[in-house]
Amino acid sequence: MLREVEVKALVMDPQQQMPVLLLREPRSEKVVPVWIGHPEATAIAIVLQNREFPRPLTHDLLRAVLKTLDAELEMIVIDSIQDSTYYATLHVRDSQKRAHQIDARPSDAIALALRTGSPIYISEEIFQIAAVEMPSGEEDSKRDPFVNFVEAEMRLAEFKRFAVEP
């Protein structure tokens, strides 16, 4: 079984100084945190903010290749975890309507899915292992500023606000 998730926020883990992508299932208050690299976080933040560059970045290039080949990214699935590392699969249908499954890092798969408007899924097994409850039920004024940030629309200017300065 698969659960469709959406990118809830992109935040900084203050302890590890690493970006964390929070994937939320719309029907619950649970999120799956996925630690990603800084370049991938930048690629995801760019699309979340609807920014474009004059020349294609890697994920924009992949989107253009799919389009040129008349292929479609049908979905991405975060489908396994090994040694605390998530694995994902791109589900692509080519111009001949053949299905292809391509191994990918979740961060790259999500960056591409966001650019193509493709759904993002996570396996039930991974969701059960990794999902954590988002705090809720408190008034905004009494809530932790970090939680308020996560619950609000992510803005790149605020991305560093919660990072611990060296």
C-alpha positions in Angstrom: 0.0 0.0 0.0 1.2 3.5 -0.8 0.4 6.8 0.9 0.4 10.0 -1.1 2.3 12.8 0.6 3.0 16.4 0.0 6.0 18.6 0.8 5.0 20.3 4.0 8.2 22.2 4.6 11.9 22.4 4.1 13.7 23.3 7.3 17.1 23.2 8.9 18.0 20.6 11.5 19.9 22.9 14.0 21.8 20.0 15.6 23.1 18.4 12.4 23.1 21.6 10.3 21.4 19.6 7.5 18.2 20.4 5.6 15.2 18.3 6.4 12.3 17.8 4.1 9.0 17.2 5.9 6.6 15.1 3.9 3.0 15.1 5.2 0.1 12.8 4.4 -2.8 15.2 3.9 -5.3 13.0 5.9 -3.2 13.0 9.0 -1.0 15.2 11.2 2.0 13.0 10.7 5.1 13.9 8.8 8.0 11.9 7.5 11.3 13.8 8.0 13.9 13.2 5.2 17.4 14.6 5.8 18.8 15.8 2.4 21.9 17.5 1.1 22.3 21.2 0.7 22.3 21.2 -3.1 19.1 19.1 -3.2 17.5 21.5 -0.6 18.4 24.4 -2.9 16.8 22.6 -5.9 13.6 21.9 -4.0 13.5 25.4 -2.4 13.8 27.0 -5.9 10.7 25.2 -7.2 8.7 25.7 -3.9 9.3 29.5 -4.4 8.4 29.3 -8.2 11.8 30.7 -9.1 13.4 30.0 -12.5 16.9 30.4 -13.8 17.9 31.5 -17.3 19.6 28.1 -17.9 18.2 24.8 -16.7 19.4 23.3 -13.5 19.8 19.5 -13.3 16.2 18.7 -12.4 14.9 21.2 -15.0 17.1 19.4 -17.5 15.7 16.0 -16.5 12.1 17.4 -16.9 13.1 18.7 -20.4 14.5 15.3 -21.4 11.3 13.6 -20.3 9.2 16.1 -22.3 11.5 15.8 -25.4 11.2 12.0 -25.3 7.5 12.2 -24.8 7.9 10.4 -21.5 6.0 11.1 -18.3 6.9 10.9 -14.7 3.8 9.1 -13.4 4.9 9.2 -9.8 7.7 8.8 -7.4 7.7 6.3 -4.5 9.9 6.3 -1.4 9.9 2.6 -1.1 12.6 1.4 1.2 15.0 2.3 4.0 18.4 0.6 4.6 20.9 1.7 7.2 18.9 4.9 7.9 19.0 5.8 4.2 15.8 6.2 2.1 15.5 4.9 -1.4 13.1 6.0 -4.0 11.9 4.9 -7.5 10.9 7.0 -10.4 7.9 5.5 -12.3 8.2 6.7 -15.9 6.1 5.9 -18.9 7.8 6.3 -22.2 6.3 7.3 -25.6 5.6 3.7 -26.4 3.5 3.5 -23.1 6.1 1.1 -21.5 6.6 1.5 -17.8 10.1 2.0 -16.4 11.2 2.0 -12.8 14.4 4.0 -12.1 16.3 4.0 -8.8 16.8 7.5 -7.4 17.6 9.4 -4.2 14.4 10.7 -2.6 15.6 14.3 -2.7 16.3 14.1 -6.5 13.0 12.3 -7.1 11.0 14.9 -5.1 12.8 17.8 -6.9 11.8 16.3 -10.2 8.2 15.4 -9.1 7.7 19.0 -7.9 8.8 20.3 -11.3 6.6 17.9 -13.3 3.5 18.0 -11.0 3.8 14.3 -10.4 2.5 12.7 -7.2 4.8 11.7 -4.4 4.1 8.5 -2.5 5.7 6.7 0.4 5.3 3.0 1.2 3.1 2.1 4.1 6.1 0.3 5.7 8.3 3.4 5.6 5.4 5.6 6.8 4.9 3.3 9.8 8.6 3.3 10.6 9.4 7.0 10.1 6.3 9.1 10.5 6.1 11.4 13.5 3.2 13.3 14.9 3.1 17.1 14.3 2.2 19.0 17.4 -1.3 20.4 17.1 -4.2 21.7 19.1 -2.4 24.7 20.6 -3.1 28.3 20.0 -0.6 29.9 17.5 0.5 32.4 20.1 1.5 29.6 22.5 3.2 27.4 19.9 6.9 27.0 19.4 8.2 29.4 16.6 9.7 26.4 14.8 6.4 24.6 14.7 4.7 27.8 13.4 7.3 28.1 10.7 6.8 24.4 9.7 3.1 24.9 9.6 3.3 28.1 7.5 4.4 28.4 3.9 8.2 27.9 3.6 10.1 31.0 2.6 13.8 30.7 1.6 14.6 33.9 3.6 13.4 32.2 6.7 15.1 28.9 6.0 18.3 29.9 7.9 16.4 31.5 10.8 16.3 28.3 12.7 19.8 27.2 12.0 22.3 27.4 14.9 25.0 29.9 14.1 28.6 28.5 14.5 
